[in-house]
Amino acid sequence: MLIDPMRAAADFAPNVVAAHGGIDVFRVVLALCFCLALGIAAALLLKARFRPHASRLTRDLHVVQSTRIDSRTSVHLVRCAGRDVLIACGPAGVAMSQWPSDSTPPTEDKSITQDTSP
């Protein structure tokens, strides 16, 4: 005894199935809503899973000073987690040096004084 799905659908909702050529519109809309809800739930789950924690939101990296030596070379003084790091970038690569902890980094001073005493 085989059951014909189209006949069973026609018996269940004869007006809807007959009017649309054998396609149950209610089931199509219900399946579409289910897939949409499933996609939204998956997106929210992935967003919650890969959200940065509150401890990662604080920024510990700051550029204190930056200057260009020539068109392809630059020097940067960067403060990272309370330590000052001197970074030189050029055609040969990148060089990094930690600033000595017992001295303070220079401040930008536009006035240059020269000692002219012998």
C-alpha positions in Angstrom: 0.0 0.0 0.0 1.7 3.1 -1.3 0.7 6.6 -0.2 0.8 9.3 -2.8 2.2 12.5 -1.2 0.4 14.8 -3.6 -3.0 13.1 -2.9 -2.3 13.3 0.9 -1.5 17.0 0.6 -4.6 17.6 -1.5 -6.7 15.8 1.1 -5.1 17.9 3.9 -5.4 21.3 2.2 -7.3 21.0 -1.1 -7.7 24.7 -1.9 -4.0 25.6 -1.4 -2.5 22.6 -3.2 -4.9 22.8 -6.1 -4.5 26.5 -6.6 -0.7 26.4 -6.9 -0.2 23.4 -9.0 0.5 20.9 -6.3 2.8 23.1 -4.1 1.8 23.7 -0.5 2.7 27.4 0.0 2.3 27.1 3.8 5.0 24.4 4.0 7.3 26.5 1.7 6.9 29.6 3.9 7.3 27.6 7.1 10.5 25.9 5.7 11.9 29.3 4.7 11.2 30.8 8.1 12.8 27.8 9.8 16.0 28.2 7.6 16.1 31.9 8.3 15.8 31.4 12.1 18.5 28.7 12.0 20.9 31.0 10.1 20.3 33.9 12.5 20.8 31.6 15.5 24.1 30.3 14.0 25.3 33.9 13.3 24.5 35.0 16.9 26.2 31.9 18.3 29.4 32.5 16.2 29.4 36.2 17.2 29.2 35.3 20.8 31.9 32.7 20.5 34.4 34.9 18.8 33.7 38.2 20.7 36.8 39.6 22.3 36.8 39.4 26.1 36.8 42.6 28.2 40.5 42.1 29.1 41.4 42.3 25.4 39.5 45.5 24.9 42.1 47.7 26.6 44.7 49.0 24.2 48.3 48.7 25.5 50.0 49.8 22.3 50.6 53.5 21.7 52.9 55.2 19.2 54.8 57.9 21.2 56.8 59.4 18.3 57.4 58.6 14.7 59.7 60.1 12.2 60.9 59.5 8.6 64.6 59.4 8.1 64.4 59.3 4.3 61.8 58.1 1.8 62.2 54.4 2.7 63.4 54.5 6.3 61.4 55.4 9.5 62.0 55.3 13.2 59.1 54.8 15.7 59.0 55.0 19.5 56.2 52.7 20.7 54.9 52.1 24.2 53.7 48.6 24.8 52.5 47.4 28.2 54.4 50.1 30.0 57.7 49.5 28.1 59.1 51.7 25.5 60.4 50.1 22.3 62.4 51.7 19.5 61.5 50.3 16.1 63.4 51.1 12.9 61.9 50.2 9.5 63.9 50.3 6.3 64.7 48.4 3.1 66.8 45.9 5.0 64.0 45.0 7.3 62.8 45.9 10.8 65.1 46.3 13.8 63.7 46.6 17.4 65.4 47.8 20.6 63.9 48.2 24.0 64.4 51.7 25.5 66.5 51.6 28.7 64.2 51.6 31.7 66.4 54.0 33.8 66.1 56.8 31.3 63.1 58.6 29.9 62.5 58.9 26.2 63.1 62.3 24.7 60.3 64.8 24.3 59.8 66.7 21.1 61.6 70.0 21.6 61.7 72.4 18.7 64.3 74.8 20.3 67.8 73.5 19.7 70.4 74.9 22.1 74.1 74.6 21.3 76.9 74.7 23.8 79.4 77.2 22.4 81.8 77.1 25.4 85.3 75.9 24.6 
